């Protein structure tokens, strides 16, 4: 465990190395399995809420069949640090597949660093918006009159 004096970051200690007297040790036993399990079955700790798989199904049911088939089920993106739990992706797919008809293709996607997925998406969206605003300001009627539609189309094609 970090003490923010000598150790600034926690790490997994090898069984071969004995802890030094000033190290803080947190021994994990069944917690390694119980904490991720709560995401799938919150009723285990008395929460009457849907787990991640049931919540996903509830969200999918609000969509039309065309969107479910063509887009949503084929591109389920796992995001957030909790999806890095061991075997989370496989468990999610294993629990979701029986709840969705077999005729629907299903693909579960996950980045290497799922805790950064939202931030990266927002960053890319912001850059795209800046480019669009730049193009709107840059391409004026006088620019079009001077350079013609081909030049304007080249600029827009580079942006989109």
C-alpha positions as CSV (number, residue, x, y, z in Angstrom):
1,X,0.0,0.0,0.0
2,X,1.3,3.5,-0.7
3,X,2.3,5.5,2.4
4,X,3.1,8.6,0.3
5,X,6.4,9.0,2.1
6,X,8.5,6.2,0.9
7,X,6.0,4.5,-1.5
8,X,3.9,6.6,-3.8
9,X,2.3,3.7,-5.6
10,X,0.9,0.4,-4.5
11,X,2.0,-2.8,-6.1
12,X,1.5,-6.6,-5.9
13,X,4.2,-8.1,-3.7
14,X,5.8,-11.4,-4.7
15,X,5.3,-14.3,-2.2
16,X,9.1,-14.8,-2.2
17,X,10.0,-11.4,-0.8
18,X,9.4,-10.7,2.9
19,X,7.8,-7.4,3.8
20,X,10.0,-4.8,5.4
21,X,8.9,-3.5,8.8
22,X,7.8,-0.1,7.4
23,X,5.7,-1.5,4.5
24,X,1.9,-1.5,4.7
25,X,0.5,-4.8,3.5
26,X,-3.1,-5.4,2.5
27,X,-3.8,-9.1,2.1
28,X,-6.6,-9.8,-0.4
29,X,-8.4,-13.1,-0.1
30,X,-12.0,-13.6,-1.3
31,X,-12.4,-9.9,-1.9
32,X,-10.6,-10.4,-5.3
33,X,-13.7,-12.3,-6.4
34,X,-16.5,-10.8,-4.3
35,X,-16.0,-7.2,-5.3
36,X,-16.3,-7.8,-9.1
37,X,-19.2,-10.2,-8.5
38,X,-21.2,-7.4,-7.0
39,X,-21.2,-5.7,-10.4
40,X,-23.0,-8.7,-11.8
41,X,-25.1,-9.5,-8.8
42,X,-25.7,-6.5,-6.5
43,X,-28.4,-8.5,-4.7
44,X,-25.5,-10.4,-3.0
45,X,-25.0,-7.4,-0.7
46,X,-28.7,-6.5,-0.4
47,X,-29.0,-4.0,-3.3
48,X,-32.2,-4.5,-5.2
49,X,-30.6,-3.1,-8.4
50,X,-29.9,-4.6,-11.9
51,X,-26.3,-5.8,-12.5
52,X,-24.3,-4.6,-15.4
53,X,-25.7,-7.3,-17.7
54,X,-29.3,-6.7,-16.8
55,X,-28.8,-2.9,-17.1
56,X,-27.3,-3.5,-20.6
57,X,-30.3,-5.6,-21.6
58,X,-32.7,-3.0,-20.3
59,X,-31.0,-0.3,-22.3
60,X,-31.0,-2.5,-25.4
61,X,-34.7,-3.1,-25.1
62,X,-35.4,0.6,-25.4
63,X,-34.0,0.6,-28.9
64,X,-35.7,-0.6,-32.1
65,X,-34.9,-4.0,-33.5
66,X,-33.0,-2.5,-36.4
67,X,-30.7,-0.5,-34.1
68,X,-30.3,-3.5,-31.8
69,X,-29.3,-5.8,-34.6
70,X,-27.3,-3.4,-36.8
71,X,-25.5,-1.2,-34.3
72,X,-25.8,-1.7,-30.6
73,X,-25.2,-5.4,-30.2
74,X,-22.4,-5.4,-32.7
75,X,-20.5,-2.7,-30.8
76,X,-20.9,-3.0,-27.1
77,X,-18.0,-1.0,-25.6
78,X,-16.7,-1.8,-22.1
79,X,-15.4,1.3,-20.4
80,X,-14.1,2.2,-17.0
81,X,-11.5,0.8,-14.7
82,X,-13.8,-1.8,-13.2
83,X,-13.8,-3.6,-16.6
84,X,-10.1,-4.4,-16.0
85,X,-11.1,-7.0,-13.4
86,X,-9.8,-10.4,-14.3
87,X,-12.0,-12.1,-16.9
88,X,-14.7,-9.3,-16.8
89,X,-15.1,-9.2,-20.6
90,X,-15.6,-13.0,-20.9
91,X,-18.0,-13.0,-18.0
92,X,-20.0,-10.1,-19.4
93,X,-20.3,-11.8,-22.8
94,X,-21.1,-15.2,-21.2
95,X,-23.9,-13.7,-19.1
96,X,-25.3,-11.5,-21.9
97,X,-25.4,-14.0,-24.7
98,X,-28.3,-16.1,-23.3
99,X,-30.4,-13.0,-22.8
100,X,-30.1,-12.0,-26.4
101,X,-31.5,-14.0,-29.3
102,X,-28.9,-16.0,-31.2
103,X,-29.8,-14.4,-34.5
104,X,-28.3,-11.1,-33.3
105,X,-24.6,-10.7,-33.9
106,X,-22.8,-9.6,-30.7
107,X,-19.3,-8.1,-30.3
108,X,-17.9,-6.9,-27.1
109,X,-15.1,-4.3,-27.4
110,X,-12.6,-3.1,-24.8
111,X,-9.6,-0.8,-25.1
112,X,-6.2,-1.7,-23.6
113,X,-6.8,1.2,-21.1
114,X,-10.6,1.2,-20.6
115,X,-10.3,3.7,-17.8
116,X,-9.2,6.3,-20.4
117,X,-11.8,5.5,-23.1
118,X,-14.2,8.3,-22.2
119,X,-11.5,10.9,-21.9
120,X,-10.0,10.0,-25.2
121,X,-13.4,10.1,-26.9
122,X,-14.1,13.5,-25.5
123,X,-10.7,14.7,-26.6
124,X,-11.2,13.5,-30.1
125,X,-14.7,15.0,-30.2
126,X,-13.3,18.3,-29.1
127,X,-10.6,18.2,-31.8
128,X,-13.3,17.4,-34.4
129,X,-15.4,20.3,-33.2
130,X,-12.4,22.7,-33.4
131,X,-11.7,21.6,-37.0
132,X,-15.3,22.1,-38.0
133,X,-15.4,25.6,-36.4
134,X,-12.1,26.4,-38.1
135,X,-13.5,25.3,-41.5
136,X,-16.6,27.4,-41.0
137,X,-14.5,30.5,-40.2
138,X,-11.9,29.8,-42.8
139,X,-14.1,29.1,-45.8
140,X,-16.0,32.2,-46.5
141,X,-18.0,33.4,-49.5
142,X,-15.0,35.3,-50.7
143,X,-12.7,32.2,-50.3
144,X,-15.2,30.2,-52.4
145,X,-15.4,32.9,-55.0
146,X,-11.6,33.1,-55.3
147,X,-10.8,29.3,-55.1
148,X,-13.9,27.6,-56.3
149,X,-15.8,24.6,-55.1
150,X,-13.0,22.0,-55.7
151,X,-10.7,23.8,-53.2
152,X,-13.5,24.0,-50.6
153,X,-14.4,20.3,-51.1
154,X,-10.8,19.3,-50.6
155,X,-10.7,21.1,-47.2
156,X,-13.9,19.6,-46.1
157,X,-12.9,16.1,-47.2
158,X,-9.7,16.4,-45.1
159,X,-11.8,17.2,-42.1
160,X,-14.4,14.6,-42.4
